[in-house]
Amino acid sequence: MIPYFVFDRITLGPIELATWGLLVGLAFTAGYFWLLYQARQKNIWPIKIIGLALAAFIGAIIGARLLFLLQTPADFLTGLKSFNGGAMFYGGLLGGVLGSWLYLKAIGEKFWPLADLTAPAVALGIGIGRLGCFLINDHQGSLTSLPWGILWPDGLVRHPVALYESLAGFILFALLWYLKNKLTRPGQLFLTFMAGYAIARFGLDFFREAQSWLADPRYLTLTFSQWLSIGILAAALFWWPKKK
């Protein structure tokens, strides 16, 4: 088993950086440069990609915070969580998609072809960003007897659920990279990403702790993210026939 750890700070001489923030920043940066590289291969004007990345970033920040608050409506309405920290990945993902769609609509560009370009970049960002969650150990996994479980301060061995999600991101990135020249209809690669992540997230949330104060809120035994995963998977399957 792995002893409990928290690497929440990285010190570089006189500079001290927050580990999670650094990894999330690296995730956005890696995704951006990957997107820019793919766009140049297709002769897409770089300024469009800069605007797209900025719109996605702003949408992701707003969406991540807003959906974190809305997953517990009672706390939100009473103001209990309004001024505390917290962000939700699905909010960032959906907010980024909405921000990108609004930007592309404003400049008169089609959404689906550029969405296909962004899909591998987002999957890569998930893989990198979730490493930050793993290093600060802020996602409490369910109990396990597996040798790579983390021994928490309460004496219980738990799944390293953030590491699982990081690996899922990298695997999804590799899958999308393999499929990028095989799925030729605009939107297919993006819908594959959304469906793939929804399936992975739905399954991996069962490895999260359900009872402690660190647990995500659950509705009818499923987390808020699992219900969103069901909706996103249904939407991807609905749109897929339209991309044939």
N, C-alpha and C positions, 0 to 999 in steps of 0.2 A: 504493500500500500504506500501511498505518497503522503508524507506529513503535511499538515495544513500549512499554507503559506499565503502571504499577501505582499505582492510587490507593487505597491501603489505609487512609488516614486522612483525615478531614475535620475541619478546625480551624475552630471558631466562637469567635473571641476566646480566652478562657482554656480553652475546652472542646475536647477532642480526642476524636473519635468514630471507632470502627472502621467503615469503609465497609460491609463485608459485613454486620456485625451491624446497622447502621443500616437497610440496605435490607431485610434479613429482617424486622426489627421493623416497618418500614413495610408490608411485604407482609402480615404478620399483622393489622396495624391496619386496612389498607384492606379486607382480606377480611372482617374482623369487622364493620366499619361497613356494608359492602355487604350482608352477611347480615342485620344488624339492620334495615336499611332494607327489605329484601324481607320480613322477618318482620312488620314493622309493617303493611305493605300487606295481609297475610293475617291480621291481628289475632292474631298469636301473641304470647303473653306474653313480654316482653323478658327476664325472669329465666331463662326456659328457654334462650334464646339465649346468655346469659352463661355458664350452666352448660355448654352444648354447646361453646362456644368454649374454655372452660377445659379441658374433658375432651379436646378435639381437640388443644389445645396440649400438654398433658402427654403424651398418646399420641404426638404427633409428635416431641417431644424424645427420648423413650425409644426409639422406633422408629428414628429417624434414626441414633442412636448404635449401637444394637444391630445393625442390618443392615449398617452400615459395618464392624463387627467381623466379622460372620459371612460377609461376601463373600470373606474370605480365612481359611478355617477353621484352617489350619495356624498362621498368625500369632496368631490368637485363642487357640488351645489352648496355645501356648507363651508367651502373655503378651506377645508382641512389640509388639502394637498396643494393648493394654488401657489403657495410661496415656498414649497420645498422642492428639492431637486428631483430629477427622474426623467427618463426618456424611454420610449418604446420603439423597438426596431421596426415593427410593422407600420407604425405611424410615419417613421422616417422614409420607409420604402414607398408607401402610398403617397405621402406628401411630395416626395421627389418625382414620382411619376406624374402627379397632377401639375407640379411646377414645370416639368419638362413639356407636358402637353400644352399648357397655356403659352409657354414661350414659343414653341414650334408653330402653334396656331397664329400667334401674333406676327411671326416673320414669314408666314405663308409656306412653311415646310410640312411635308407629310410626316406623321408621327411614327408609323410602323417601321420604316426602314432604319431610322435613327434609334428607335427602341431596340431593334435587333443588335445594333452596334453596342449599345450600353449594357445589354444583358450580361455578357462575360465580365465586363468591368465591375458591375455590381456584385457578381458572385465572388470575384477576386477580393473586393472590398469587404465582403462578409467574412471571408476566411481570415483576412488580416485583422479586421476590427474585433472579431470574437476572441482573438488571442489576447487582446487587452482585457476582456471580461475574464478570461481564464487566469491571467496573471494577478488580477486584483481579487479573484475568488469571490465575486459578488452574486453568483448564481448557485444557490444551494440545490444540489442534486438529491435524488431519492436514494434510499439505502441500497448498498451493493456489497457483495463479497468478492468482487473481481479484484485482481492484484493491482490494477491501476486506479482503484478508488482512492479518494482523498480522506484522510482521517481528520475530521473536524474537531474543534475544541470541545464539543459536547460528547466526544468519545465514540461517535458513530462514523462509519465509513460510507462515503457518498460518491455517486457518479460525478465525474468532471464534466458536467453537462455543457459548459461553455466550450470546452475542448472538442466535444462531439460536434457542436454547431460550427466551430471553426473548420473542422475536417469536412463537414458537409458542404461548406462554402467552397473549399478548394476542389472537392470532387465535382461539384456542380460546374465550377469554372472549367475543369478539364473536359467534362461532358459537352459543354457548350462550344468549347474550342474544337472538339471533334466534329460536332454537328454543324458548325457554321457554314460549311460549304455544301452540306447535304440538304439542309432545309432552305430551300430557295425562295419560297413565297414570303413576301414582307409580313412580319409579325410572328412567324412560326417560331423563330428562335427566342423571341421575347416571351411568348406564351409558354414555351417549354421551360424557360427559367422560372416563370411565375408558378407554373404547376409543380415543377420539381422542388422549388423551395417550400411551397405549401405542404407537399407530402412530407418532406424532411422535417419541417417544423412541427407539423401535427404529431409525427411519431416521436420526435425528440422531447417534446414537452412532457411526455409520460415519464421521462427520466428526471424531471424536476420535482423537488419536494412540494408536497401538497398541503402540509399541515402547519409548518412553522410561520413565524411572523415575516420571514423573508419570502414566503411563497407568493406566487402570483394569484390574484383573485380567480375563483372558478365559478362557473355557472353551469348547473346540471352536470357536474363532475369534470367539465372541460375548461381549460384556461381560455381567456379572452382571445389569445393568439390562435388557439386551436379552432375556435369558431370562425375567426377571420380566415384561417387556412382553408376551411371547408368552403367558405364563400369565394375565395380567390381561385381555388381549384375548379369550382363550378363555373366561374366566369371564364377561366382559361379554356375549359372543355366546350363551353358555349361558343366562344369565338373561334376555336380551332377550325371547324368545318368551313368557316368563312374565308380561311386563308389557303384553301386548296385551289 
